[in-house]
Amino acid sequence: MNIAFTSFENDTNRVRGVVDDSEYGFTAKLYDEGSVFGIDDGRVSKLHIYNSDGETIVHYDRGWDEEPSTRETWKVLRAVLEFLENAPLTRELSNWWANNLTKF
């Protein structure tokens, strides 16, 4: 899957991105360290993934509000989580964002 950031809010740690040329979009709260509030104790404490029609397919806000319901949505979730967990630290993202504005 092709995943890219589209924005980063330095003051809130909120990131936005797209999957496969906007087939899916996501917003997330991304931190530098994992937490008991994060998905699988990871860096992502909030995650909203939606399809191209704007319908929510995954929603996590310090707990599951809407878990993936199909193989495809599980696949998208795993790919987005891997992308986010391996992203630069948020304190580095601000500089990275200013210099790159593209995919890793």
TAQUI-V18351 format. One record per residue. N is the residue number from 0. D_FIRST is the distance of its C-alpha to the first C-alpha in Angstrom with 2 decimals. Layout:
n/d_first
N/D_FIRST
N/D_FIRST
This chain:
n/d_first
0/0.00
1/3.76
2/6.21
3/9.90
4/13.30
5/15.70
6/18.75
7/20.51
8/23.91
9/25.81
10/28.60
11/26.58
12/23.50
13/21.45
14/18.07
15/16.11
16/12.66
17/10.22
18/6.76
19/6.00
20/9.55
21/11.26
22/10.46
23/10.64
24/12.47
25/13.74
26/16.85
27/17.83
28/20.88
29/19.99
30/22.84
31/23.72
32/24.74
33/23.96
34/26.27
35/27.64
36/26.31
37/22.68
38/20.18
39/21.25
40/23.61
41/20.85
42/20.55
43/19.13
44/22.19
45/20.99
46/17.74
47/17.40
48/14.33
49/15.28
50/14.35
51/15.29
52/18.84
53/19.09
54/19.51
55/18.79
56/16.61
57/16.85
58/19.62
59/20.89
60/23.94
61/25.40
62/25.12
63/23.30
64/24.32
65/21.75
66/19.74
67/16.89
68/18.79
69/16.61
70/14.33
71/11.51
72/12.36
73/12.70
74/9.22
75/8.04
76/10.94
77/10.34
78/6.98
79/8.92
80/11.99
81/10.96
82/9.98
83/13.31
84/15.39
85/14.76
86/15.38
87/18.81
88/21.72
89/22.53
90/25.76
91/23.95
92/21.31
93/24.14
94/25.08
95/21.57
96/20.80
97/24.02
98/23.32
99/19.72
100/18.29
101/15.01
102/11.81
103/12.54
